[in-house]
Amino acid sequence: MSNTKSAVFATEREALEEQIVSQLKSANPELVEGEILALIVPKTNLLSAAPVAAELYKLLEGRQYDTVILIAPSQTGAFRRMNICSVNTYSTPMGDVPINDRVRDELCDEDDDIFIDDSGHYHTEGVDVQLPYLQKVLQGFDIVPIVMGDESPEFCRELANAVSEVMYNRRTLIVAMADVAEGTEDALAELKNDVELLDDSRLMSLLNSEKVRLAGKGPVIATMCAAKLRRARFARVTQIRKPEGDQPGSIGAVIWRN
């Protein structure tokens, strides 16, 4: 495996900012005419997946959001709940990002399965990979980071309903994080089709089968369902890649409305 494929994002500000700026500069996505409601991005911190993420974050340049809700799978194993971290600011090498306490409290009030708890948070993958991109392309935003300790269909629906409620009358973006762990070419083509048709029922069935395995199926399903509840009408899978050796595969997608 080459060093490039195995390389990870830097942890020092100057080097990390250089990596992010370089990736964004190289990205050339097809433009989206409409309001972007959600992104699906790789959760890995490997630089091999960075072009997939950069292509999506590039679409946010010049747009304004008040709050970004980030939904990640647990990196510490399953637990029967969904957790929002307890801190007031989330620190990255590029500075601190405020957490929206009001939205956090609203989400926790919406459903008994959403808690303020640090379990599952603060890892080198997931939210920590996404924030530096957001810090470069957006200004004046706060965040609500959510970790799904349970990715069952019931929890996906519950989270989607809660998130869609707090998005009402707010300029809100959802960012779901997932890697492709397993899947044939045919299965990935089916995955792409289900996402682009915004067919959450077929997507849920596919991701709970043995045909495709995503590390982060819950965030993807919950995000699609929440975006549809906020009248999303369009989706585009920008890239989808099979795993190679010990490198996870990637999926990138944007969901929007007119």
C-alpha positions in Angstrom: 0.0 0.0 0.0 1.5 3.4 -1.0 2.3 6.0 1.6 -0.2 8.4 -0.1 -3.1 6.0 0.5 -2.0 5.4 4.1 -1.4 9.0 5.0 -3.8 10.8 7.4 -4.8 14.4 8.0 -2.2 16.4 9.9 -2.8 17.4 13.5 -0.9 20.7 13.4 -2.8 23.8 12.2 -0.5 24.9 9.5 -0.1 21.5 7.9 -3.8 20.7 8.2 -4.9 24.0 6.7 -2.5 23.4 3.8 -4.0 20.0 3.2 -7.6 21.3 3.3 -6.9 24.3 1.1 -5.1 22.1 -1.5 -8.0 19.6 -1.6 -10.6 22.3 -2.0 -8.5 24.0 -4.7 -8.3 20.8 -6.7 -12.0 20.1 -6.4 -14.3 20.8 -9.4 -17.8 19.7 -8.5 -20.9 20.0 -10.7 -22.7 23.0 -9.3 -26.0 22.7 -7.4 -28.8 25.2 -8.1 -30.9 25.2 -5.0 -30.7 24.9 -1.2 -28.3 22.3 -0.1 -29.8 20.5 2.9 -27.4 17.6 3.4 -24.1 16.0 2.5 -22.9 12.5 2.8 -19.1 12.4 3.2 -16.4 9.8 4.2 -15.8 9.4 7.9 -12.2 8.2 7.6 -9.2 10.4 8.3 -7.2 8.9 5.4 -6.1 11.4 2.8 -7.1 8.8 0.1 -10.8 9.8 0.8 -10.1 13.5 0.9 -11.0 14.3 -2.7 -14.5 12.8 -2.2 -15.1 15.1 0.8 -13.5 18.2 -0.8 -15.7 17.9 -3.8 -18.8 18.2 -1.6 -17.5 20.9 0.8 -16.5 23.0 -2.2 -20.2 23.2 -3.0 -20.8 25.1 0.2 -18.5 28.1 -0.6 -20.5 31.3 -0.7 -23.5 29.7 1.2 -24.6 30.6 4.7 -25.7 28.2 7.4 -26.5 29.0 11.0 -26.1 25.5 12.3 -24.5 22.3 11.0 -25.8 19.0 12.4 -23.1 16.3 12.1 -24.2 12.7 12.4 -21.5 10.0 12.9 -21.5 6.3 13.7 -20.0 5.3 17.0 -16.2 4.5 16.9 -16.4 2.7 20.3 -19.0 0.1 19.7 -22.7 0.0 19.9 -24.8 1.5 22.7 -28.5 1.8 22.9 -28.8 5.6 22.5 -27.8 8.6 20.4 -25.4 11.0 22.1 -24.7 14.7 21.7 -21.4 15.8 23.3 -21.6 17.9 26.5 -19.0 20.6 25.8 -19.8 24.2 24.7 -17.1 24.4 22.0 -15.5 21.7 19.9 -11.8 22.2 19.4 -9.9 21.5 16.2 -6.3 22.4 15.2 -7.9 25.3 13.3 -9.7 26.7 16.2 -12.9 26.2 18.3 -16.4 25.8 16.9 -19.3 26.7 19.2 -22.0 24.1 19.9 -25.6 25.3 19.7 -26.9 24.5 23.1 -30.5 25.5 22.2 -30.7 23.0 19.3 -28.9 20.4 21.4 -31.6 20.8 24.2 -34.4 20.7 21.6 -33.1 17.5 20.1 -32.8 15.9 23.5 -36.4 17.0 24.3 -37.7 15.5 21.0 -37.0 11.9 21.8 -36.0 9.8 24.9 -33.2 8.1 22.9 -31.1 11.3 22.4 -28.9 12.2 25.3 -26.2 14.7 26.2 -23.3 12.4 26.7 -19.7 12.3 25.5 -19.7 8.5 24.9 -18.7 7.8 21.3 -17.3 11.3 20.6 -13.8 12.7 20.1 -12.0 10.4 17.7 -9.6 10.9 14.9 -12.4 9.9 12.4 -15.9 11.3 12.0 -16.7 14.8 13.2 -13.0 15.7 13.8 -12.4 15.2 10.0 -15.3 17.3 8.9 -14.9 20.4 11.0 -11.7 21.8 9.4 -13.4 21.6 6.0 -16.4 23.5 7.4 -14.1 26.1 9.0 -12.6 26.9 5.7 -15.8 27.1 3.6 -18.3 28.6 6.1 -18.4 31.5 8.4 -20.4 32.3 11.5 -21.8 28.8 12.1 -22.3 26.6 15.1 -22.6 22.8 15.3 -24.5 20.0 16.9 -22.4 16.7 16.8 -24.4 13.5 17.2 -23.1 10.0 17.5 -25.4 7.1 16.8 -24.7 4.2 19.2 -27.6 2.3 17.6 -28.3 2.4 13.9 -31.6 0.4 13.8 -34.4 1.5 11.5 -36.3 2.7 14.5 -33.5 4.9 15.7 -32.9 6.3 12.2 -36.6 7.3 11.9 -36.6 8.9 15.4 -33.5 10.9 14.7 -34.7 12.0 11.3 -38.0 13.3 12.8 -36.2 15.1 15.6 -33.6 16.7 13.3 -36.2 17.8 10.7 -38.2 19.5 13.5 -35.2 21.6 14.7 -34.3 22.5 11.1 -37.6 24.4 10.7 -37.0 28.1 10.0 -33.2 27.7 10.6 -30.5 27.7 7.9 -29.3 24.2 8.8 -27.1 21.7 7.0 -26.9 18.0 7.9 -23.6 16.2 7.4 -23.7 12.4 7.5 -20.5 10.4 7.8 -20.0 6.9 6.4 -17.4 4.6 4.7 -18.1 1.7 2.3 -16.9 -1.4 4.2 -18.1 -4.0 1.6 -20.1 -4.2 -1.6 -20.0 -5.5 -5.2 -20.1 -3.2 -8.2 -23.8 -4.2 -8.7 -24.6 -3.5 -5.1 -22.9 -0.1 -5.1 -24.8 0.8 -8.3 -28.0 -0.1 -6.4 -26.9 2.0 -3.5 -26.3 5.0 -5.8 -29.7 4.6 -7.4 -31.5 4.4 -4.1 -29.8 7.6 -2.8 -30.4 9.5 -6.0 -34.0 8.5 -6.0 -34.3 9.5 -2.4 -35.9 6.1 -1.8 -35.3 5.7 1.9 -37.4 2.5 2.1 -35.3 0.7 -0.5 -32.1 2.2 0.9 -32.9 0.9 4.4 -33.7 -2.5 3.0 -30.4 -2.6 1.0 -28.2 -1.4 3.9 -29.8 -3.9 6.3 -29.1 -6.8 3.8 -25.8 -8.5 3.1 -25.3 -6.9 -0.3 -23.7 -3.7 0.9 -22.2 -2.8 4.2 -21.6 0.8 5.3 -19.7 1.9 8.4 -22.3 4.6 9.1 -25.5 3.3 7.5 -27.5 4.9 10.3 -26.3 8.5 9.7 -26.9 8.0 5.9 -30.5 6.8 6.4 -31.4 9.3 9.1 -29.9 12.2 7.0 -31.9 11.2 3.9 -35.1 10.9 5.9 -34.6 14.2 7.6 -33.8 16.0 4.4 -37.0 14.5 2.7 -39.0 15.8 5.7 -37.6 19.2 4.9 -38.8 18.9 1.2 -35.6 17.6 -0.4 -36.3 16.7 -4.0 -32.9 16.0 -5.5 -29.8 14.0 -4.7 -26.6 13.3 -6.5 -23.9 10.7 -5.7 -20.7 12.4 -6.6 -18.4 9.5 -6.0 -18.7 5.9 -4.8 -15.7 3.6 -4.4 -15.2 0.0 -3.4 -12.7 -0.8 -0.6 -9.2 -1.6 -1.7 -7.1 -3.8 0.6 -7.2 -2.3 4.0 -8.5 1.0 2.7 -12.3 1.7 3.2 -14.4 2.6 0.2 -16.0 6.0 0.0 -19.4 7.5 -0.8 -20.1 11.1 -1.4 -23.5 12.7 -2.0 -25.4 16.0 -1.9 -29.1 16.4 -1.2 -31.0 19.6 -2.0 -34.3 21.3 -2.8 -35.3 24.2 -5.1 
